[in-house]
Amino acid sequence: MRNSNSVMRVRRRWFISKKRSKAMIVQIVLSLLPLLILSGCSKIEYVPVNPPKLNPELTAATPVPKVVSPFRYVDSLELNAVLFVALGQCNLDKAAIRTIEDKHQ
């Protein structure tokens, strides 16, 4: 008799623990379900940002040097010098624009 009673107690405890574990799983799933639903319904709100004010000098067109008709070697040296000056000015303008944008952010 004692053996059968102890076996019944073990079975009863196992059955109760099985029920409890199922109930715990259901509670966990039901508590996580609203979190999953709410995370999928997040609303993205875009905020308008004004672009930084740039000086008109920075965005002005770069002057293109004129090429003379009888193009000689000396003229090519002068043209290269003028083009290097124009390229340097463009790089300075780009650097100034980058610093203005970095200050804006």
Backbone atoms as SQL, in Angstrom:
CREATE TABLE atoms (id INTEGER PRIMARY KEY, chain TEXT, resi INTEGER, resn TEXT, atom TEXT, x REAL, y REAL, z REAL);
INSERT INTO atoms VALUES
  (1, 'A', 1, 'MET', 'N', 0.810, -1.206, 0.000),
  (2, 'A', 1, 'MET', 'CA', 0.000, 0.000, 0.000),
  (3, 'A', 1, 'MET', 'C', 0.844, 1.256, 0.000),
  (4, 'A', 2, 'ARG', 'N', 1.886, 1.166, 0.757),
  (5, 'A', 2, 'ARG', 'CA', 2.716, 2.359, 0.841),
  (6, 'A', 2, 'ARG', 'C', 3.356, 2.659, -0.503),
  (7, 'A', 3, 'ASN', 'N', 3.749, 1.643, -1.203),
  (8, 'A', 3, 'ASN', 'CA', 4.352, 1.849, -2.512),
  (9, 'A', 3, 'ASN', 'C', 3.371, 2.478, -3.485),
  (10, 'A', 4, 'SER', 'N', 2.167, 1.982, -3.488),
  (11, 'A', 4, 'SER', 'CA', 1.172, 2.529, -4.412),
  (12, 'A', 4, 'SER', 'C', 0.826, 3.968, -4.048),
  (13, 'A', 5, 'ASN', 'N', 0.785, 4.290, -2.757),
  (14, 'A', 5, 'ASN', 'CA', 0.516, 5.665, -2.332),
  (15, 'A', 5, 'ASN', 'C', 1.648, 6.595, -2.734),
  (16, 'A', 6, 'SER', 'N', 2.866, 6.152, -2.569),
  (17, 'A', 6, 'SER', 'CA', 3.997, 7.005, -2.940),
  (18, 'A', 6, 'SER', 'C', 4.059, 7.207, -4.451),
  (19, 'A', 7, 'VAL', 'N', 3.731, 6.160, -5.199),
  (20, 'A', 7, 'VAL', 'CA', 3.700, 6.288, -6.661),
  (21, 'A', 7, 'VAL', 'C', 2.611, 7.265, -7.071),
  (22, 'A', 8, 'MET', 'N', 1.483, 7.190, -6.434),
  (23, 'A', 8, 'MET', 'CA', 0.381, 8.106, -6.754),
  (24, 'A', 8, 'MET', 'C', 0.761, 9.549, -6.426),
  (25, 'A', 9, 'ARG', 'N', 1.469, 9.735, -5.323),
  (26, 'A', 9, 'ARG', 'CA', 1.902, 11.086, -4.959),
  (27, 'A', 9, 'ARG', 'C', 2.876, 11.647, -5.997),
  (28, 'A', 10, 'VAL', 'N', 3.794, 10.816, -6.426),
  (29, 'A', 10, 'VAL', 'CA', 4.761, 11.259, -7.431),
  (30, 'A', 10, 'VAL', 'C', 4.050, 11.599, -8.729),
  (31, 'A', 11, 'ARG', 'N', 3.125, 10.748, -9.122),
  (32, 'A', 11, 'ARG', 'CA', 2.374, 11.011, -10.358),
  (33, 'A', 11, 'ARG', 'C', 1.564, 12.297, -10.238),
  (34, 'A', 12, 'ARG', 'N', 0.951, 12.486, -9.066),
  (35, 'A', 12, 'ARG', 'CA', 0.136, 13.675, -8.857),
  (36, 'A', 12, 'ARG', 'C', 1.019, 14.929, -8.903),
  (37, 'A', 13, 'ARG', 'N', 2.176, 14.883, -8.272),
  (38, 'A', 13, 'ARG', 'CA', 3.097, 16.022, -8.292),
  (39, 'A', 13, 'ARG', 'C', 3.578, 16.307, -9.712),
  (40, 'A', 14, 'TRP', 'N', 3.899, 15.257, -10.436),
  (41, 'A', 14, 'TRP', 'CA', 4.359, 15.430, -11.818),
  (42, 'A', 14, 'TRP', 'C', 3.264, 16.049, -12.681),
  (43, 'A', 15, 'PHE', 'N', 2.025, 15.573, -12.489),
  (44, 'A', 15, 'PHE', 'CA', 0.896, 16.110, -13.250),
  (45, 'A', 15, 'PHE', 'C', 0.664, 17.576, -12.908),
  (46, 'A', 16, 'ILE', 'N', 0.751, 17.912, -11.617),
  (47, 'A', 16, 'ILE', 'CA', 0.554, 19.298, -11.188),
  (48, 'A', 16, 'ILE', 'C', 1.677, 20.176, -11.722),
  (49, 'A', 17, 'SER', 'N', 2.906, 19.687, -11.663),
  (50, 'A', 17, 'SER', 'CA', 4.018, 20.493, -12.170),
  (51, 'A', 17, 'SER', 'C', 3.910, 20.680, -13.681),
  (52, 'A', 18, 'LYS', 'N', 3.400, 19.666, -14.373),
  (53, 'A', 18, 'LYS', 'CA', 3.208, 19.783, -15.820),
  (54, 'A', 18, 'LYS', 'C', 2.153, 20.844, -16.129),
  (55, 'A', 19, 'LYS', 'N', 1.080, 20.851, -15.354),
  (56, 'A', 19, 'LYS', 'CA', 0.043, 21.869, -15.533),
  (57, 'A', 19, 'LYS', 'C', 0.594, 23.261, -15.254),
  (58, 'A', 20, 'ARG', 'N', 1.378, 23.361, -14.183),
  (59, 'A', 20, 'ARG', 'CA', 1.949, 24.662, -13.829),
  (60, 'A', 20, 'ARG', 'C', 2.900, 25.161, -14.908),
  (61, 'A', 21, 'SER', 'N', 3.703, 24.264, -15.451),
  (62, 'A', 21, 'SER', 'CA', 4.639, 24.695, -16.488),
  (63, 'A', 21, 'SER', 'C', 3.893, 25.171, -17.727),
  (64, 'A', 22, 'LYS', 'N', 2.802, 24.499, -18.077),
  (65, 'A', 22, 'LYS', 'CA', 2.000, 24.955, -19.218),
  (66, 'A', 22, 'LYS', 'C', 1.378, 26.313, -18.924),
  (67, 'A', 23, 'ALA', 'N', 0.910, 26.490, -17.702),
  (68, 'A', 23, 'ALA', 'CA', 0.310, 27.771, -17.331),
  (69, 'A', 23, 'ALA', 'C', 1.352, 28.882, -17.362),
  (70, 'A', 24, 'MET', 'N', 2.562, 28.576, -16.938),
  (71, 'A', 24, 'MET', 'CA', 3.631, 29.582, -16.968),
  (72, 'A', 24, 'MET', 'C', 3.977, 29.963, -18.402),
  (73, 'A', 25, 'ILE', 'N', 4.045, 28.979, -19.274),
  (74, 'A', 25, 'ILE', 'CA', 4.349, 29.262, -20.680),
  (75, 'A', 25, 'ILE', 'C', 3.266, 30.140, -21.281),
  (76, 'A', 26, 'VAL', 'N', 2.015, 29.822, -20.986),
  (77, 'A', 26, 'VAL', 'CA', 0.906, 30.627, -21.507),
  (78, 'A', 26, 'VAL', 'C', 0.992, 32.051, -20.976),
  (79, 'A', 27, 'GLN', 'N', 1.305, 32.219, -19.706),
  (80, 'A', 27, 'GLN', 'CA', 1.424, 33.563, -19.136),
  (81, 'A', 27, 'GLN', 'C', 2.562, 34.343, -19.773),
  (82, 'A', 28, 'ILE', 'N', 3.678, 33.694, -20.008),
  (83, 'A', 28, 'ILE', 'CA', 4.814, 34.375, -20.640),
  (84, 'A', 28, 'ILE', 'C', 4.460, 34.798, -22.053),
  (85, 'A', 29, 'VAL', 'N', 3.837, 33.900, -22.803),
  (86, 'A', 29, 'VAL', 'CA', 3.463, 34.229, -24.185),
  (87, 'A', 29, 'VAL', 'C', 2.461, 35.369, -24.205),
  (88, 'A', 30, 'LEU', 'N', 1.493, 35.328, -23.315),
  (89, 'A', 30, 'LEU', 'CA', 0.491, 36.392, -23.297),
  (90, 'A', 30, 'LEU', 'C', 1.070, 37.728, -22.838),
  (91, 'A', 31, 'SER', 'N', 2.092, 37.701, -22.009),
  (92, 'A', 31, 'SER', 'CA', 2.695, 38.968, -21.591),
  (93, 'A', 31, 'SER', 'C', 3.621, 39.529, -22.667),
  (94, 'A', 32, 'LEU', 'N', 4.219, 38.673, -23.484),
  (95, 'A', 32, 'LEU', 'CA', 5.108, 39.148, -24.544),
  (96, 'A', 32, 'LEU', 'C', 4.354, 39.546, -25.812),
  (97, 'A', 33, 'LEU', 'N', 3.164, 39.037, -25.979),
  (98, 'A', 33, 'LEU', 'CA', 2.398, 39.327, -27.189),
  (99, 'A', 33, 'LEU', 'C', 2.139, 40.818, -27.391),
  (100, 'A', 34, 'PRO', 'N', 1.718, 41.582, -26.382),
  (101, 'A', 34, 'PRO', 'CA', 1.534, 43.027, -26.603),
  (102, 'A', 34, 'PRO', 'C', 2.828, 43.744, -26.972),
  (103, 'A', 35, 'LEU', 'N', 3.946, 43.292, -26.408),
  (104, 'A', 35, 'LEU', 'CA', 5.220, 43.921, -26.757),
  (105, 'A', 35, 'LEU', 'C', 5.549, 43.709, -28.225),
  (106, 'A', 36, 'LEU', 'N', 5.303, 42.520, -28.723),
  (107, 'A', 36, 'LEU', 'CA', 5.559, 42.246, -30.136),
  (108, 'A', 36, 'LEU', 'C', 4.639, 43.062, -31.033),
  (109, 'A', 37, 'ILE', 'N', 3.397, 43.192, -30.638),
  (110, 'A', 37, 'ILE', 'CA', 2.442, 43.956, -31.450),
  (111, 'A', 37, 'ILE', 'C', 2.811, 45.431, -31.447),
  (112, 'A', 38, 'LEU', 'N', 3.162, 45.974, -30.291),
  (113, 'A', 38, 'LEU', 'CA', 3.488, 47.397, -30.204),
  (114, 'A', 38, 'LEU', 'C', 4.790, 47.735, -30.907),
  (115, 'A', 39, 'SER', 'N', 5.739, 46.823, -30.914),
  (116, 'A', 39, 'SER', 'CA', 7.001, 47.124, -31.593),
  (117, 'A', 39, 'SER', 'C', 6.817, 47.171, -33.101),
  (118, 'A', 40, 'GLY', 'N', 5.846, 46.463, -33.639),
  (119, 'A', 40, 'GLY', 'CA', 5.590, 46.493, -35.073),
  (120, 'A', 40, 'GLY', 'C', 4.779, 47.702, -35.500),
  (121, 'A', 41, 'CYS', 'N', 4.149, 48.380, -34.564),
  (122, 'A', 41, 'CYS', 'CA', 3.291, 49.520, -34.890),
  (123, 'A', 41, 'CYS', 'C', 3.968, 50.852, -34.612),
  (124, 'A', 42, 'SER', 'N', 5.266, 50.871, -34.504),
  (125, 'A', 42, 'SER', 'CA', 5.937, 52.133, -34.203),
  (126, 'A', 42, 'SER', 'C', 5.789, 53.099, -35.374),
  (127, 'A', 43, 'LYS', 'N', 5.587, 54.343, -35.065),
  (128, 'A', 43, 'LYS', 'CA', 5.354, 55.362, -36.074),
  (129, 'A', 43, 'LYS', 'C', 6.609, 56.210, -36.219),
  (130, 'A', 44, 'ILE', 'N', 7.062, 56.360, -37.449),
  (131, 'A', 44, 'ILE', 'CA', 8.246, 57.170, -37.719),
  (132, 'A', 44, 'ILE', 'C', 7.784, 58.583, -38.037),
  (133, 'A', 45, 'GLU', 'N', 8.318, 59.520, -37.298),
  (134, 'A', 45, 'GLU', 'CA', 7.958, 60.915, -37.518),
  (135, 'A', 45, 'GLU', 'C', 9.204, 61.664, -37.981),
  (136, 'A', 46, 'TYR', 'N', 9.124, 62.215, -39.176),
  (137, 'A', 46, 'TYR', 'CA', 10.255, 62.936, -39.744),
  (138, 'A', 46, 'TYR', 'C', 10.201, 64.399, -39.315),
  (139, 'A', 47, 'VAL', 'N', 11.347, 64.917, -38.954),
  (140, 'A', 47, 'VAL', 'CA', 11.451, 66.298, -38.510),
  (141, 'A', 47, 'VAL', 'C', 12.141, 67.093, -39.611),
  (142, 'A', 48, 'PRO', 'N', 11.515, 68.169, -40.087),
  (143, 'A', 48, 'PRO', 'CA', 12.164, 68.958, -41.136),
  (144, 'A', 48, 'PRO', 'C', 13.386, 69.696, -40.589),
  (145, 'A', 49, 'VAL', 'N', 14.448, 69.663, -41.355),
  (146, 'A', 49, 'VAL', 'CA', 15.693, 70.317, -40.962),
  (147, 'A', 49, 'VAL', 'C', 16.053, 71.331, -42.035),
  (148, 'A', 50, 'ASN', 'N', 16.309, 72.545, -41.615),
  (149, 'A', 50, 'ASN', 'CA', 16.693, 73.580, -42.569),
  (150, 'A', 50, 'ASN', 'C', 18.151, 73.397, -42.960),
  (151, 'A', 51, 'PRO', 'N', 18.457, 73.509, -44.253),
  (152, 'A', 51, 'PRO', 'CA', 19.860, 73.385, -44.663),
  (153, 'A', 51, 'PRO', 'C', 20.656, 74.595, -44.183),
  (154, 'A', 52, 'PRO', 'N', 21.948, 74.420, -43.975),
  (155, 'A', 52, 'PRO', 'CA', 22.756, 75.547, -43.499),
  (156, 'A', 52, 'PRO', 'C', 22.868, 76.630, -44.567),
  (157, 'A', 53, 'LYS', 'N', 22.973, 77.860, -44.111),
  (158, 'A', 53, 'LYS', 'CA', 23.131, 78.988, -45.032),
  (159, 'A', 53, 'LYS', 'C', 24.562, 79.013, -45.554),
  (160, 'A', 54, 'LEU', 'N', 24.712, 79.004, -46.861),
  (161, 'A', 54, 'LEU', 'CA', 26.034, 79.047, -47.487),
  (162, 'A', 54, 'LEU', 'C', 26.243, 80.404, -48.137),
  (163, 'A', 55, 'ASN', 'N', 27.464, 80.864, -48.066),
  (164, 'A', 55, 'ASN', 'CA', 27.792, 82.126, -48.728),
  (165, 'A', 55, 'ASN', 'C', 27.692, 81.946, -50.240),
  (166, 'A', 56, 'PRO', 'N', 27.192, 82.959, -50.954),
  (167, 'A', 56, 'PRO', 'CA', 27.133, 82.843, -52.412),
  (168, 'A', 56, 'PRO', 'C', 28.518, 82.733, -53.044),
  (169, 'A', 57, 'GLU', 'N', 29.525, 83.228, -52.351),
  (170, 'A', 57, 'GLU', 'CA', 30.888, 83.123, -52.889),
  (171, 'A', 57, 'GLU', 'C', 31.340, 81.665, -52.964),
  (172, 'A', 58, 'LEU', 'N', 30.871, 80.854, -52.021),
  (173, 'A', 58, 'LEU', 'CA', 31.286, 79.452, -51.994),
  (174, 'A', 58, 'LEU', 'C', 30.647, 78.633, -53.113),
  (175, 'A', 59, 'THR', 'N', 29.461, 79.027, -53.522),
  (176, 'A', 59, 'THR', 'CA', 28.760, 78.262, -54.556),
  (177, 'A', 59, 'THR', 'C', 28.818, 78.929, -55.922),
  (178, 'A', 60, 'ALA', 'N', 29.587, 79.992, -56.042),
  (179, 'A', 60, 'ALA', 'CA', 29.693, 80.696, -57.332),
  (180, 'A', 60, 'ALA', 'C', 30.455, 79.831, -58.333),
  (181, 'A', 61, 'ALA', 'N', 30.216, 80.081, -59.602),
  (182, 'A', 61, 'ALA', 'CA', 30.889, 79.328, -60.663),
  (183, 'A', 61, 'ALA', 'C', 32.378, 79.664, -60.688),
  (184, 'A', 62, 'THR', 'N', 33.174, 78.660, -60.988),
  (185, 'A', 62, 'THR', 'CA', 34.622, 78.853, -61.083),
  (186, 'A', 62, 'THR', 'C', 34.941, 79.456, -62.445),
  (187, 'A', 63, 'PRO', 'N', 35.714, 80.536, -62.466),
  (188, 'A', 63, 'PRO', 'CA', 36.033, 81.142, -63.766),
  (189, 'A', 63, 'PRO', 'C', 36.909, 80.207, -64.608),
  (190, 'A', 64, 'VAL', 'N', 36.521, 80.063, -65.864),
  (191, 'A', 64, 'VAL', 'CA', 37.266, 79.208, -66.788),
  (192, 'A', 64, 'VAL', 'C', 38.207, 80.095, -67.599),
  (193, 'A', 65, 'PRO', 'N', 39.500, 79.799, -67.573),
  (194, 'A', 65, 'PRO', 'CA', 40.445, 80.641, -68.326),
  (195, 'A', 65, 'PRO', 'C', 40.281, 80.431, -69.832),
  (196, 'A', 66, 'LYS', 'N', 40.538, 81.499, -70.573),
  (197, 'A', 66, 'LYS', 'CA', 40.426, 81.426, -72.034),
  (198, 'A', 66, 'LYS', 'C', 41.714, 80.857, -72.616),
  (199, 'A', 67, 'VAL', 'N', 41.537, 80.066, -73.642),
  (200, 'A', 67, 'VAL', 'CA', 42.682, 79.478, -74.338),
  (201, 'A', 67, 'VAL', 'C', 42.935, 80.318, -75.585),
  (202, 'A', 68, 'VAL', 'N', 44.175, 80.746, -75.719),
  (203, 'A', 68, 'VAL', 'CA', 44.520, 81.582, -76.887),
  (204, 'A', 68, 'VAL', 'C', 44.600, 80.707, -78.133),
  (205, 'A', 69, 'SER', 'N', 44.340, 81.339, -79.310),
  (206, 'A', 69, 'SER', 'CA', 44.298, 80.546, -80.543),
  (207, 'A', 69, 'SER', 'C', 45.652, 79.979, -80.966),
  (208, 'A', 70, 'PRO', 'N', 46.676, 80.769, -81.102),
  (209, 'A', 70, 'PRO', 'CA', 47.949, 80.076, -81.378),
  (210, 'A', 70, 'PRO', 'C', 48.517, 79.577, -80.052),
  (211, 'A', 71, 'PHE', 'N', 48.218, 78.366, -79.754),
  (212, 'A', 71, 'PHE', 'CA', 48.595, 77.792, -78.457),
  (213, 'A', 71, 'PHE', 'C', 50.040, 77.318, -78.512),
  (214, 'A', 72, 'ARG', 'N', 50.870, 77.945, -77.657),
  (215, 'A', 72, 'ARG', 'CA', 52.292, 77.589, -77.621),
  (216, 'A', 72, 'ARG', 'C', 52.627, 76.965, -76.270),
  (217, 'A', 73, 'TYR', 'N', 53.869, 76.556, -76.166),
  (218, 'A', 73, 'TYR', 'CA', 54.322, 75.916, -74.933),
  (219, 'A', 73, 'TYR', 'C', 54.245, 76.876, -73.747),
  (220, 'A', 74, 'VAL', 'N', 54.615, 78.115, -73.952),
  (221, 'A', 74, 'VAL', 'CA', 54.559, 79.119, -72.880),
  (222, 'A', 74, 'VAL', 'C', 53.114, 79.336, -72.450),
  (223, 'A', 75, 'ASP', 'N', 52.206, 79.348, -73.426),
  (224, 'A', 75, 'ASP', 'CA', 50.786, 79.516, -73.099),
  (225, 'A', 75, 'ASP', 'C', 50.265, 78.334, -72.273),
  (226, 'A', 76, 'SER', 'N', 50.760, 77.140, -72.564),
  (227, 'A', 76, 'SER', 'CA', 50.310, 75.976, -71.791),
  (228, 'A', 76, 'SER', 'C', 50.781, 76.068, -70.341),
  (229, 'A', 77, 'LEU', 'N', 51.981, 76.611, -70.126),
  (230, 'A', 77, 'LEU', 'CA', 52.464, 76.778, -68.752),
  (231, 'A', 77, 'LEU', 'C', 51.600, 77.776, -67.985),
  (232, 'A', 78, 'GLU', 'N', 51.250, 78.886, -68.662),
  (233, 'A', 78, 'GLU', 'CA', 50.389, 79.885, -68.015),
  (234, 'A', 78, 'GLU', 'C', 48.995, 79.308, -67.745),
  (235, 'A', 79, 'LEU', 'N', 48.486, 78.546, -68.711),
  (236, 'A', 79, 'LEU', 'CA', 47.163, 77.927, -68.538),
  (237, 'A', 79, 'LEU', 'C', 47.178, 76.945, -67.364),
  (238, 'A', 80, 'ASN', 'N', 48.234, 76.150, -67.256),
  (239, 'A', 80, 'ASN', 'CA', 48.353, 75.217, -66.127),
  (240, 'A', 80, 'ASN', 'C', 48.379, 75.962, -64.796),
  (241, 'A', 81, 'ALA', 'N', 49.091, 77.074, -64.743),
  (242, 'A', 81, 'ALA', 'CA', 49.160, 77.853, -63.504),
  (243, 'A', 81, 'ALA', 'C', 47.780, 78.386, -63.125),
  (244, 'A', 82, 'VAL', 'N', 47.048, 78.917, -64.122),
  (245, 'A', 82, 'VAL', 'CA', 45.705, 79.452, -63.855),
  (246, 'A', 82, 'VAL', 'C', 44.758, 78.327, -63.429),
  (247, 'A', 83, 'LEU', 'N', 44.873, 77.158, -64.072),
  (248, 'A', 83, 'LEU', 'CA', 44.012, 76.028, -63.711),
  (249, 'A', 83, 'LEU', 'C', 44.306, 75.523, -62.300),
  (250, 'A', 84, 'PHE', 'N', 45.576, 75.514, -61.915),
  (251, 'A', 84, 'PHE', 'CA', 45.920, 75.109, -60.551),
  (252, 'A', 84, 'PHE', 'C', 45.362, 76.081, -59.525),
  (253, 'A', 85, 'VAL', 'N', 45.376, 77.373, -59.837),
  (254, 'A', 85, 'VAL', 'CA', 44.797, 78.367, -58.922),
  (255, 'A', 85, 'VAL', 'C', 43.290, 78.142, -58.799),
  (256, 'A', 86, 'ALA', 'N', 42.609, 77.889, -59.935),
  (257, 'A', 86, 'ALA', 'CA', 41.162, 77.647, -59.908),
  (258, 'A', 86, 'ALA', 'C', 40.840, 76.371, -59.124),
  (259, 'A', 87, 'LEU', 'N', 41.643, 75.327, -59.322),
  (260, 'A', 87, 'LEU', 'CA', 41.435, 74.078, -58.591),
  (261, 'A', 87, 'LEU', 'C', 41.645, 74.277, -57.090),
  (262, 'A', 88, 'GLY', 'N', 42.649, 75.046, -56.729),
  (263, 'A', 88, 'GLY', 'CA', 42.887, 75.343, -55.315),
  (264, 'A', 88, 'GLY', 'C', 41.728, 76.102, -54.697),
  (265, 'A', 89, 'GLN', 'N', 41.156, 77.045, -55.453),
  (266, 'A', 89, 'GLN', 'CA', 40.003, 77.802, -54.949),
  (267, 'A', 89, 'GLN', 'C', 38.793, 76.883, -54.766),
  (268, 'A', 90, 'CYS', 'N', 38.591, 75.956, -55.698),
  (269, 'A', 90, 'CYS', 'CA', 37.482, 74.999, -55.559),
  (270, 'A', 90, 'CYS', 'C', 37.655, 74.147, -54.303),
  (271, 'A', 91, 'ASN', 'N', 38.876, 73.694, -54.054),
  (272, 'A', 91, 'ASN', 'CA', 39.130, 72.882, -52.859),
  (273, 'A', 91, 'ASN', 'C', 38.905, 73.684, -51.580),
  (274, 'A', 92, 'LEU', 'N', 39.291, 74.961, -51.581),
  (275, 'A', 92, 'LEU', 'CA', 39.043, 75.810, -50.411),
  (276, 'A', 92, 'LEU', 'C', 37.545, 76.001, -50.181),
  (277, 'A', 93, 'ASP', 'N', 36.800, 76.200, -51.282),
  (278, 'A', 93, 'ASP', 'CA', 35.349, 76.359, -51.157),
  (279, 'A', 93, 'ASP', 'C', 34.702, 75.085, -50.603),
  (280, 'A', 94, 'LYS', 'N', 35.135, 73.930, -51.094),
  (281, 'A', 94, 'LYS', 'CA', 34.583, 72.663, -50.595),
  (282, 'A', 94, 'LYS', 'C', 34.899, 72.481, -49.115),
  (283, 'A', 95, 'ALA', 'N', 36.101, 72.822, -48.714),
  (284, 'A', 95, 'ALA', 'CA', 36.473, 72.702, -47.298),
  (285, 'A', 95, 'ALA', 'C', 35.624, 73.632, -46.435),
  (286, 'A', 96, 'ALA', 'N', 35.362, 74.843, -46.923),
  (287, 'A', 96, 'ALA', 'CA', 34.525, 75.786, -46.167),
  (288, 'A', 96, 'ALA', 'C', 33.095, 75.263, -46.051),
  (289, 'A', 97, 'ILE', 'N', 32.580, 74.679, -47.128),
  (290, 'A', 97, 'ILE', 'CA', 31.221, 74.114, -47.091),
  (291, 'A', 97, 'ILE', 'C', 31.163, 72.959, -46.099),
  (292, 'A', 98, 'ARG', 'N', 32.188, 72.105, -46.074),
  (293, 'A', 98, 'ARG', 'CA', 32.218, 70.984, -45.125),
  (294, 'A', 98, 'ARG', 'C', 32.229, 71.472, -43.681),
  (295, 'A', 99, 'THR', 'N', 33.001, 72.513, -43.398),
  (296, 'A', 99, 'THR', 'CA', 33.037, 73.022, -42.019),
  (297, 'A', 99, 'THR', 'C', 31.692, 73.621, -41.618),
  (298, 'A', 100, 'ILE', 'N', 31.023, 74.290, -42.559),
  (299, 'A', 100, 'ILE', 'CA', 29.695, 74.846, -42.257),
  (300, 'A', 100, 'ILE', 'C', 28.707, 73.722, -41.985),
  (301, 'A', 101, 'GLU', 'N', 28.746, 72.653, -42.791),
  (302, 'A', 101, 'GLU', 'CA', 27.837, 71.526, -42.574),
  (303, 'A', 101, 'GLU', 'C', 28.146, 70.802, -41.267),
  (304, 'A', 102, 'ASP', 'N', 29.417, 70.688, -40.916),
  (305, 'A', 102, 'ASP', 'CA', 29.778, 70.037, -39.655),
  (306, 'A', 102, 'ASP', 'C', 29.298, 70.848, -38.458),
  (307, 'A', 103, 'LYS', 'N', 29.363, 72.167, -38.546),
  (308, 'A', 103, 'LYS', 'CA', 28.862, 73.015, -37.463),
  (309, 'A', 103, 'LYS', 'C', 27.350, 72.890, -37.337),
  (310, 'A', 104, 'HIS', 'N', 26.678, 72.701, -38.473),
  (311, 'A', 104, 'HIS', 'CA', 25.221, 72.600, -38.469),
  (312, 'A', 104, 'HIS', 'C', 24.762, 71.313, -37.773),
  (313, 'A', 105, 'GLN', 'N', 25.522, 70.242, -37.947),
  (314, 'A', 105, 'GLN', 'CA', 25.124, 68.961, -37.354),
  (315, 'A', 105, 'GLN', 'C', 25.483, 68.977, -35.902);
